[in-house]
């Protein structure tokens, strides 16, 4: 089993910055992918950014150039640096970890609220 704990969500004004963290614990394999997803109010959950254990990254078009995903493999922690925040970035942000355990298993954190005021 894998546990994911997010932190760093807050209320911030438009144009501001936040840094989210997600610490993973439990049975974590060296090869995995971690990422951030978000669910705006009344909408479906959507991809924000992912990063492989080798450092390859992928971003949603809506956050490219503003958000940066990174990870510390020694600490099993993934970060999301969010700059130039917009009201439309308001959402619950969820951490995700995928790894192969006979089949691909997907784990989720409990979510952290990010609110951007205009």
C-alpha positions in Angstrom: 0.0 0.0 0.0 1.0 3.6 -0.7 -0.1 6.7 1.2 0.1 10.2 -0.2 -0.2 13.3 1.9 -0.5 16.7 0.2 0.2 20.1 1.8 0.5 23.7 0.8 -3.0 24.6 -0.4 -4.1 28.1 0.6 -6.1 31.2 -0.4 -4.0 33.5 -2.6 -4.6 36.6 -4.7 -4.5 36.4 -8.5 -0.9 36.8 -9.7 0.5 35.1 -6.6 2.4 31.9 -6.0 2.0 28.7 -4.1 4.0 25.6 -3.7 2.3 22.2 -3.1 4.0 19.2 -1.7 3.1 15.6 -1.7 4.9 13.0 0.5 4.6 9.4 -0.4 5.1 6.5 2.0 4.7 2.8 2.1 5.6 0.2 -0.6 7.1 2.5 -3.3 9.0 1.1 -6.2 11.9 3.0 -7.7 10.2 3.2 -11.1 7.0 5.2 -10.9 5.2 8.3 -12.1 3.9 11.0 -9.8 1.6 13.8 -10.7 -0.9 16.5 -9.8 -4.5 16.6 -10.9 -7.2 19.1 -9.9 -10.9 19.3 -9.7 -12.5 22.7 -10.0 -15.9 23.3 -8.4 -18.6 21.5 -10.3 -16.2 20.0 -12.9 -14.3 16.8 -13.6 -10.9 16.0 -12.3 -8.2 17.0 -14.8 -4.5 16.5 -15.3 -2.2 19.3 -14.2 1.3 17.8 -14.5 3.2 14.5 -14.2 6.8 13.6 -13.7 8.4 10.2 -14.1 11.0 8.8 -11.7 13.6 9.7 -14.5 12.5 13.3 -14.5 10.4 13.5 -17.7 7.6 16.0 -17.3 4.2 16.6 -18.9 1.9 19.6 -18.4 -1.6 20.6 -19.2 -1.6 23.4 -21.8 -3.5 25.7 -19.3 -0.5 25.7 -16.9 2.5 25.6 -19.2 4.9 28.3 -18.4 3.3 29.0 -15.0 3.6 25.8 -13.1 6.6 23.6 -12.5 6.6 20.0 -11.3 9.6 18.5 -9.6 10.4 15.6 -7.3 12.9 14.4 -4.7 13.3 10.7 -5.2 15.2 10.3 -2.0 12.3 11.8 0.0 9.6 10.3 -2.3 8.1 13.7 -2.5 6.7 15.6 -5.5 6.3 19.4 -5.7 4.2 21.7 -7.7 5.4 25.3 -7.9 2.5 27.5 -9.1 3.2 31.0 -10.3 1.0 33.7 -11.9 -2.0 32.1 -10.4 -5.4 32.8 -11.9 -8.9 32.5 -10.5 -9.5 29.6 -12.9 -6.8 27.7 -11.1 -9.1 27.4 -8.1 -9.6 23.7 -7.4 -8.9 20.8 -5.1 -5.5 19.6 -6.1 -4.8 15.8 -5.8 -1.5 14.0 -5.8 -1.2 10.8 -7.7 1.3 8.0 -7.9 1.3 5.2 -10.5 3.5 2.1 -10.3 3.5 -1.4 -11.7 2.6 -4.1 -9.2 1.7 -7.0 -11.5 -0.6 -4.4 -13.0 -0.5 -0.6 -12.9 -1.8 0.6 -9.6 -2.9 4.2 -9.0 -2.8 5.9 -5.7 -4.4 9.2 -4.7 -4.0 11.7 -1.9 -6.9 13.3 0.0 -6.5 16.6 -1.8 -5.6 20.2 -0.9 -7.7 23.3 -1.6 -6.2 26.1 -3.7 -8.4 29.2 -3.9 -7.3 32.1 -6.1 -9.2 35.4 -5.5 -9.5 38.0 -8.2 
